[in-house]
């Protein structure tokens, strides 16, 4: 086993997730530490960090834990199961395409919300500028 192991604190710093969040994702089965130290500490690999980053990116797009699990299971099978027949592979690719489409739609909605928020902030700045006494 050549892959470097990291403790949960390093993983939390790298992923910008809290220890509590990482533990929650473990409890729900989304991420399982690759190993445990002799003292029982969780040990993670780069693969585990990459999995956490997928989850972190899905969360703000409104995906549920079940959807995250479904996508991760599909990508795990595509990446790690060389014995997939053509039908299974196509079904998994269809699943991933569905999540890609849902993510793209959500990103488009968020862009609209961001543009509205920026317009609102600009309106407030203009109002403050108009109301400010001369010379301030």
N, C-alpha and C positions, 0 to 999 in steps of 0.2 A: 504494500500500500504506500505509494510514493506521494499521494496527494496530502498537502499540508492541512492540518486540522487547526481550527480556531475555536476559542471559547466564545460563549454567547455575547460577552461584552464587546469583543472585537467585531463580531457579526452585527451587533446592534449599531456600532459606530459606522460601519461600512454601509449598512442599508438605511440608516437613519430611522430605524424602527426601535421602539422601546423594548426592553427585556420582557415586559409584560405582554406586549403584542406578539413577540416571537414565541413566547410560551403558549399563548392562546392559539396561535396557528399550529403549534405542535399538538395541543389538546384536541383540536378539531381535525387533525390528520392531514393538514395541508403540507406541513414540512415536518420531517422527522430527522433529528440529528443523525449524522452518519455513524457516530460512535459515542462512547462515553469514556471519560478518563477513569483511572483506577479509583479516584475519589468520587466518581459518579457525576462529574460535570459533563454537560452537553458539549459535544465536539462537532463542528460543522466543517464542510469542505466548500470549495469554490462552487461546486454544483448546487449545494444547499443555498449558498448566497444568491446564485442566479435564480433559483426557484423563489426565494423571498422577494427578489426584485420584481419578478413577474407579478406576484401577489400585490406588492406595493404599487405597481403601475395600474393594476386592475381596480384597486379600491376606489380611487377618486372618480372612476368612470361608472361607479354604481353597481359593479358586479357583486353578486352575493357570494358567500362562502361556498355554496353548492356549485355555482357556476365556475368559480375559481378551481374547485376540485375537479370538475368535469373537464375543463380545458387542460389542466395540468396532467390529468390521467391520459387524455388524448395525446398530448405532446410527448409524454413519457413513453407511451406505447409506440408512437411513430419513431422516436429516437432509439429505443432500446429493444424492440422486438423485430428481429430480422425475419422471423417466420410468418409475418402477416401475409395473408393472401390478398389478392387484388381488391376484392370486395371490402375486406376489413380496412385496408389502407385508404380506400376511397371514402368510406364512412367516416374515418377519423379525420381525413382532410376536409370533408364537408363540415364536420363539427368545428374545426379550427377556422375555416372560412366564415362560418356563422359568427364566431366570436370576433373575428377581424372586422366584419361588417358592422356588428353592434358597437365595437370600439370606435370605428370611424364615425358612425352616426352620433355617438355621444360626444366625441371630440368636436364635431360640427356644432352641436348644441352648446357646448361650453364656450366655443369661440364667439357665438352670438351673445351669450351671457356676459362674457368678458368685454365685448365691444359696448354693450349697454352700460356696464359698470364704468368703463373708461369715459363714456359720454357723460354719465352722471357726475363723476369726479371733476370733469372739465367744466360742467355747468356750475358746480359749487365753487371752483376756483374763480371763474368769471364773476360770479355773484360777489364773492369776497373782494375781488379786485374793484368792482364797482362801488361797494359799500365802504371801502377803506378810505380814511381821510387822506387828503393830498399830502404827499411827502412821507408816507409810512410804508 
